[in-house]
């Protein structure tokens, strides 16, 4: 048997007007959330944050998925800008210090494996998509076998209604996490495309060269 293609393994059907449509006909929205340094908070603050998180989970009446996207942070661009700035220095002592700084940061990134993290909350919306013009029995059949939303012929106004429901859920989630000092926003069409492009097309960092100040 031939091996399945990548598109067959991915559950994503399409992204339309900021709404993620899966192959089973269900919809998703993405809320990106900022981060806080929990470890630097006092014991009382940490307890308050945990209580707010529990209150947030109890306040939503729909399932949510918490996603942490980690990727190794490529500092080559940053180091290149530092080297360029170093070349314009006229003070020899500053040049030496800049060279030591470049060496230190480069060695630290190799030892510590610095990671860049992004945090998302996935909001689901399950809909029963039936083909336009289908009769009673076609609707019953779709209960047991869902069709992709686009293939099922969801009208633009119906998709707009679904998006409004997702936006309401996003507002509820954003309001719930604000008590923990977190900020969030529902991703737009362009932002979602960037997220999935980075997810399925990871950029391999270039091979590091010896650092010469």
C-alpha positions in Angstrom: 0.0 0.0 0.0 1.3 3.5 -0.8 2.2 5.6 2.1 -0.2 8.4 2.9 0.7 11.9 1.8 1.3 14.7 4.3 -2.0 16.4 3.4 -3.8 13.2 4.3 -2.3 13.1 7.7 -3.0 16.7 8.6 -6.5 17.3 9.9 -6.6 20.8 8.6 -9.1 21.4 5.7 -8.8 25.1 5.2 -8.6 28.5 6.9 -11.4 30.9 5.9 -11.8 34.4 7.3 -9.9 33.6 10.4 -11.7 30.4 11.1 -9.9 27.0 11.0 -12.0 24.3 9.3 -11.0 20.7 10.1 -11.7 17.7 7.8 -14.4 16.5 10.2 -16.4 19.7 9.7 -15.7 21.2 13.1 -14.3 24.7 13.5 -11.5 26.2 15.6 -10.3 29.6 16.6 -6.8 30.5 18.0 -6.2 32.9 20.9 -2.5 33.8 21.4 -1.7 34.5 25.1 1.2 36.5 26.6 3.4 34.9 29.3 4.2 35.9 32.9 7.2 34.8 34.9 5.5 32.6 37.5 8.7 31.7 39.3 9.5 35.3 40.2 6.2 35.9 41.9 5.8 35.7 45.7 4.1 32.7 47.3 0.9 34.8 47.8 0.9 35.9 44.2 1.5 32.4 42.9 -1.5 31.1 45.0 -3.7 33.9 43.7 -2.7 33.1 40.1 -3.5 29.4 40.6 -6.9 30.3 42.1 -7.6 32.6 39.2 -6.7 29.8 36.8 -9.1 27.4 38.6 -11.8 30.0 38.4 -11.1 30.5 34.7 -11.5 26.8 34.0 -14.7 26.6 35.9 -16.1 29.6 34.1 -16.0 28.1 30.6 -18.8 25.7 29.5 -16.9 24.4 26.5 -13.6 22.5 26.1 -10.4 24.4 25.5 -7.0 23.2 24.5 -3.8 24.8 25.8 -0.9 24.6 23.4 2.7 25.6 24.0 4.8 25.9 20.8 8.5 25.7 21.6 11.3 26.2 19.1 15.0 26.7 19.4 15.8 30.4 19.3 18.1 31.3 16.5 20.4 34.2 17.6 22.5 34.4 14.5 20.6 37.5 13.2 21.0 39.2 16.6 24.8 38.4 16.7 25.2 39.7 13.2 23.7 43.0 14.1 25.9 43.2 17.2 29.0 42.5 15.0 27.9 45.2 12.6 27.5 47.7 15.4 30.9 46.7 16.8 32.6 47.6 13.6 31.6 51.2 13.9 33.1 51.6 17.4 36.1 53.8 17.7 37.0 52.9 21.3 39.3 49.9 21.4 38.2 48.9 24.9 34.5 48.9 23.8 35.5 46.7 20.9 37.1 44.2 23.1 34.1 44.1 25.5 31.8 43.8 22.5 33.8 40.8 21.2 33.7 39.2 24.6 29.9 39.7 24.8 29.4 38.1 21.4 31.5 35.1 22.4 29.6 34.8 25.7 26.2 34.9 24.1 27.2 32.4 21.4 28.6 29.9 23.9 25.6 30.4 26.2 23.1 29.6 23.4 25.0 26.3 22.6 25.0 25.2 26.3 21.6 26.4 27.4 19.7 25.6 24.2 17.6 28.8 24.4 14.0 28.2 23.4 11.4 30.6 22.1 7.9 29.8 23.3 4.5 30.9 22.2 1.2 30.1 24.0 -2.2 29.5 22.4 -5.7 28.6 23.5 -7.6 26.6 20.9 -11.4 27.2 20.9 -13.5 24.5 19.3 -17.0 24.7 17.7 -18.7 21.6 16.5 -21.3 22.1 13.7 -23.3 19.6 11.7 -22.6 20.6 8.1 -25.2 19.3 5.6 -25.1 19.8 1.8 -27.2 22.7 0.5 -30.6 21.5 -0.8 -30.3 18.1 1.0 -33.5 16.6 2.3 -34.4 15.1 5.7 -32.6 11.8 5.2 -29.4 13.6 4.0 -29.4 15.5 7.3 -29.8 12.3 9.3 -26.9 10.7 7.3 -24.7 13.7 8.1 -25.2 13.0 11.8 -23.2 9.8 11.4 -20.8 11.0 8.8 -19.7 14.6 9.0 -18.5 16.4 5.9 -15.9 19.1 5.6 -17.5 22.5 6.1 -16.5 23.8 2.6 -17.4 20.5 0.8 -20.7 20.5 2.7 -21.6 23.9 1.2 -21.7 26.1 4.3 -23.0 29.5 3.1 -20.9 32.6 3.8 -23.5 34.0 6.2 -23.6 30.8 8.1 -19.8 30.8 8.4 -20.0 34.4 9.6 -22.5 33.2 12.3 -20.1 30.5 13.4 -17.2 33.0 13.6 -19.3 35.3 15.8 -19.8 32.4 18.2 -16.1 31.7 18.2 -15.5 35.4 18.9 -17.8 35.3 21.8 -15.9 32.4 23.3 -12.6 34.2 22.6 -13.9 37.3 24.5 -14.9 35.0 27.4 -11.5 33.4 27.5 -9.6 36.7 27.2 -11.6 38.1 30.1 -11.0 35.0 32.2 -7.2 35.0 31.8 -7.0 38.8 32.5 -7.3 38.0 36.2 -3.9 36.2 36.0 -2.2 39.2 34.5 -2.3 37.6 31.0 -3.3 39.2 27.8 -4.7 37.5 24.7 -6.2 38.2 21.3 -8.0 36.1 18.7 -5.7 35.6 15.7 -6.7 37.0 12.3 -6.5 35.1 9.0 -2.9 36.3 8.3 -1.7 35.5 11.8 -3.1 32.0 11.6 -1.4 31.4 8.3 1.9 32.5 9.8 1.4 30.1 12.7 0.7 27.1 10.6 3.4 27.9 8.1 5.9 28.0 10.9 4.5 24.8 12.4 4.6 22.7 9.3 7.6 24.3 7.7 10.2 24.6 10.4 13.3 26.6 9.6 16.4 24.7 10.4 19.0 27.0 12.0 22.2 27.4 10.0 25.3 25.6 11.1 27.1 27.8 13.6 30.5 29.0 12.7 33.3 29.8 15.2 32.8 33.2 16.6 35.6 35.7 15.9 35.4 39.1 17.6 
